[in-house]
Amino acid sequence: MADLADEGKELLGKLKQQGDSILDKFKMVQTEKEIDLSRVVKVAIIGCGWIAEAHVEGYQACPDVQIVAAADLVPGKAEAFCRRYGIKGARIYESDEALIAAEKDLDAVSICTYNTQHAPCAIHALNAGLNVLLEKPFTVTLEEAVAVMKAEKASGKILSIGFQPRLDANMQMIKKIVASGELGEIYYIQTGGGRRRGIPTPFGTSFIDQSTGGIGALGDIGCYSLDLVLNAIGYPRPLTVSGYTSNFFGTNPQYYINEGQPAEYASHFGVDDFAAAFVRLEGGIVLDFRIAWAMHLDTPGDTIIMGKKGALRVPSTECWNGTVDKPMVIYHEIAGEAVETVIPIIQSSGSLFNKKIRSFVDAVKDHLPAPVPSSQILYNQAIIDGINRSARAGRELPIEIPEI
């Protein structure tokens, strides 16, 4: 068995060395490419809630970025936000329309609004010829995503969606393992995640109210789980979906009482706190998906990518918005013996969010493709939209994605 162990080590070494990884390329940008300070990218923040804090911190880490304006629908919120982060001289607006109409020298905007405003804000910005970094989820519905992409196509500008886990070395290793062919032809994927108690009400009701959130756990953390596996296998087109959603925890006042929160949150809850689906993808691949904000369980299961030559197990996390926190395992055969190859955790430094911001800024300055292109996340959104439609219909439905 010593020979098998040696062969397993050799395989792992090959996976680590194979090609120029996205991580290697990103490190070159970060450490070898000197930042050109002669051109400053002028950015505005649209929506000044908690997620905007991470955007601002990322931009403030870039010496070639100036935050020149901010907007929020709540009077005084954008001004207080800029004051808290020391953003001096930023012009303040109470709507994205007002900001976009007044600011004539902008390069880009970060859209950090609640979900139901993602599409209109992105369309306004793209129609004005601005580059856009749009927080996840892409939109609430597939129809909205298509409308945003039509505006993107007409504008010729960059639209990147906020999936910072793409820049984590461990997430990239998953894609490299699949691309190496070690698993063979992929035929089945199980993915999901969730929290035992994790409805995001400490941030108010914008996540849980239908008028602002639009979708719940599906859009908040389900999109991460989907991107994890779909990106790894090359984003095949989704064909059909049989979906299920529920909100047993979110609409129960006792849940909030147990969490030390106001019981009246239950009356505001109008989205999903759990979703599951069986999705058929191009290439004969089936995707078994589940996600939860709350459940009587520690995890709905690990992520599993099964191929005809081997399978990969990725230990579950609460929401896949960062990295893998335990070693992954490849189950395969060497010399006719069933063996397991452990993929150690890759240690990395620096904020993934800051890397996301830096990659967007570089794309704007150097006219590069969007770091996370809408053409991929359109399929992510189509699945989310399909799960909701199928859950309402109570049956499997086709996923029809129009040409853009």
JOKAPE-V308796 format. One record per residue. OMEGA is omega in radians with two decimals (none if undefined). D_LAST is the distance of its C-alpha to the last C-alpha in Angstrom with 2 decimals. Layout:
BEGIN
OMEGA_D_LAST, OMEGA_D_LAST
END
This chain:
BEGIN
3.10_54.63, 3.13_54.94, 3.11_53.29, 3.12_50.31, 3.13_50.04, 3.12_50.16, 3.09_47.42, 3.11_45.27, 3.14_45.90, 3.10_45.05, -3.13_41.68, 3.11_40.87, 3.13_41.90, 3.13_39.58, -3.12_36.60, -3.05_37.48, -2.97_37.83, 3.03_34.94, 3.03_32.81, -3.11_31.77, 3.07_30.33, 3.14_27.78, 3.14_30.77, -3.13_32.86, -3.12_30.29, 3.10_30.00, 3.11_33.80, 3.10_34.04, -3.05_31.91, -2.96_34.09, -3.05_37.47, -3.12_37.53, 3.12_35.25, -3.12_37.11, 3.13_35.18, -3.12_35.14, -3.12_36.71, 3.08_36.71, -3.14_33.19, 3.09_32.60, -3.12_29.16, -2.98_29.34, 3.00_27.67, 3.10_27.66, 3.10_27.65, -3.03_26.00, -3.00_27.70, 3.05_31.13, -2.99_31.70, -3.13_32.83, 3.10_29.64, 3.12_29.73, 3.13_33.12, 3.09_31.69, -3.13_29.23, 3.12_32.18, 3.09_34.39, 3.12_31.84, -3.14_31.50, 3.06_35.28, 3.14_35.69, -3.11_33.91, -3.11_36.48, 3.13_33.87, 3.03_32.12, 3.06_33.32, -2.98_32.27, -3.09_32.77, 3.10_31.60, 3.14_30.91, 3.01_29.92, -3.11_30.59, -3.13_30.98, -3.11_34.42, 3.09_37.03, -3.06_38.73, -3.13_36.51, 3.13_34.70, 3.12_38.08, 3.12_39.79, -3.13_37.04, 3.12_37.41, -3.13_41.17, -3.11_41.14, 3.06_39.23, 3.13_41.18, -3.05_38.30, 3.07_40.51, 3.14_39.49, 3.11_36.08, -2.97_35.25, 3.14_34.66, -3.14_32.39, 3.03_31.93, 3.09_28.24, 3.12_25.13, -3.13_24.88, 3.14_28.45, -3.07_27.99, 3.14_24.94, -3.04_26.70, -3.05_29.95, -3.05_29.06, -3.05_28.52, -3.12_29.06, 2.99_26.67, -2.99_24.68, 3.03_22.98, 2.90_23.09, 3.14_23.49, -3.03_22.25, -3.11_24.84, 3.00_24.82, -2.90_25.10, -3.02_22.09, 3.09_21.37, 3.14_21.16, -3.06_18.64, -3.11_15.61, 3.14_17.53, 3.13_19.24, 3.13_16.28, 3.10_14.57, -3.08_18.01, -3.13_18.55, 3.10_15.36, 3.11_15.92, 3.09_19.44, -3.13_18.53, 2.97_19.58, -3.00_18.79, 2.89_18.34, -3.03_19.93, 3.11_18.88, 3.07_21.33, -0.13_20.53, -3.14_19.47, 3.11_15.89, 3.06_16.02, -3.09_17.96, 3.05_15.47, 3.13_12.14, 3.11_11.28, -3.13_12.28, 3.12_10.37, 3.13_6.95, 3.11_8.74, -3.12_10.03, 3.04_7.10, 3.08_6.13, 3.10_9.86, -3.11_10.04, -3.14_8.10, -3.07_10.36, -3.05_13.29, -3.11_13.49, -3.12_15.33, 2.97_15.79, 3.13_14.58, -3.09_16.75, -2.93_17.47, 3.10_21.19, -3.11_22.21, 3.10_25.52, 3.09_26.85, -3.06_24.79, 3.11_27.55, -3.07_30.43, 3.14_32.39, 3.06_33.02, 3.13_29.39, 3.10_28.74, 3.10_31.69, 3.14_30.02, 3.13_27.17, 3.12_29.84, 3.11_31.87, -3.11_29.10, -3.12_28.21, -3.09_31.94, -3.09_32.10, 3.12_35.00, -3.07_33.51, -3.14_32.53, -3.11_29.76, 3.12_28.34, -3.11_28.65, 3.09_29.11, 2.98_28.23, 3.10_29.86, -3.14_28.77, -3.12_29.32, 3.09_31.74, -3.06_33.15, 3.08_36.14, 3.03_39.32, -3.04_39.53, 3.02_36.64, -2.98_35.10, 3.11_34.26, 3.03_36.46, 3.13_38.46, -3.12_35.58, -3.04_36.08, -3.06_34.05, 3.11_30.57, -2.95_29.51, 3.12_31.04, -3.11_30.60, -3.07_27.81, -3.13_27.13, 3.14_26.56, -3.14_25.78, 3.04_23.65, -3.04_23.91, -3.12_26.90, 3.11_27.72, -3.09_24.40, -3.06_22.56, -3.11_25.51, 3.11_26.54, 3.14_24.70, 3.07_21.55, -3.11_23.94, 3.11_25.40, -3.12_22.14, 3.13_21.08, -3.06_24.56, -3.11_24.27, 3.09_20.61, -3.12_20.77, -3.07_24.08, 3.04_22.89, 3.10_19.69, 3.03_17.13, -3.10_17.06, 3.05_14.62, -3.06_16.34, 3.13_17.44, 3.12_19.93, 2.94_21.73, -2.97_25.15, 3.12_25.51, 3.02_28.42, 3.07_28.95, 3.13_32.21, -3.06_33.86, -3.11_37.54, -3.05_38.39, -3.12_36.47, -3.12_38.04, -3.13_41.52, -3.09_43.71, 3.11_45.88, -3.08_43.13, 3.08_43.19, 3.13_46.97, -3.12_47.25, -3.13_45.01, -3.12_47.10, -3.11_44.39, -3.13_44.56, -3.09_44.52, 3.03_42.63, -3.11_39.41, -3.13_39.28, 3.11_38.88, -2.97_35.78, -3.10_34.04, -3.11_31.09, 3.12_28.73, 2.93_29.08, 3.03_31.63, 3.08_31.11, 3.08_28.35, -3.11_28.37, 2.98_26.16, -3.01_26.14, 3.03_22.76, -3.12_22.24, 3.03_20.04, 3.12_19.28, 3.11_22.42, -3.13_24.83, 3.04_24.73, -3.09_25.63, 3.11_25.26, -2.93_28.02, 3.00_27.17, -3.11_29.26, -3.08_29.44, 2.89_32.04, -3.11_33.19, -3.14_36.56, 3.03_38.41, -3.07_41.88, 3.12_41.07, 3.09_40.84, 3.05_37.65, 3.06_35.59, 3.08_35.79, 2.97_34.98, -3.12_31.77, 3.04_32.44, -3.05_30.53, 3.09_32.34, -3.08_32.33, 3.11_34.61, -3.10_36.67, 3.13_36.69, 3.13_35.32, 3.04_34.59, 3.11_35.71, -3.10_34.39, -3.07_36.67, 2.97_35.03, -3.09_34.77, -3.04_34.31, 3.05_30.68, -3.14_29.49, 3.11_28.82, -3.05_31.09, 2.97_32.75, -3.05_34.54, 3.07_38.09, -3.14_39.94, 3.04_40.16, -3.11_37.76, 2.98_39.28, 3.06_38.38, -3.07_40.17, 3.13_40.83, 2.99_43.71, -3.13_45.86, 3.09_48.58, -3.13_48.15, 3.07_48.71, -3.09_46.38, 3.10_45.87, 3.09_43.90, -3.13_42.65, 3.10_42.33, -3.09_39.72, 3.05_41.35, 3.07_39.61, -3.14_38.51, 3.10_39.87, -3.12_37.81, 3.09_38.54, -3.11_36.72, 3.05_34.26, 3.14_30.85, 3.10_29.58, 3.11_31.16, 3.09_29.58, 3.14_26.13, -3.12_26.92, -3.14_28.43, 3.09_25.50, 3.13_23.19, 3.11_25.85, 3.13_26.22, 3.12_22.52, -3.07_22.77, -3.02_26.07, 3.11_25.40, 3.14_21.78, 3.05_20.91, 3.10_17.66, 3.12_17.07, 3.06_19.75, -2.97_17.63, 3.13_13.96, -3.13_11.33, 3.06_9.59, -3.04_12.91, 3.01_13.69, 3.13_10.65, 3.05_12.81, -3.12_15.83, 3.13_14.66, 3.11_13.73, 3.12_17.32, 3.12_18.88, -3.13_17.33, 3.10_18.42, 3.13_21.87, -3.13_22.38, -3.14_21.41, 3.12_23.55, 3.13_26.38, -3.11_26.53, -3.12_26.50, -3.14_28.99, 3.09_27.51, -3.13_24.97, 3.00_21.51, 3.03_18.56, -3.09_15.43, -3.09_12.48, -3.11_8.99, 3.03_6.34, -3.10_3.78, none_0.00
END
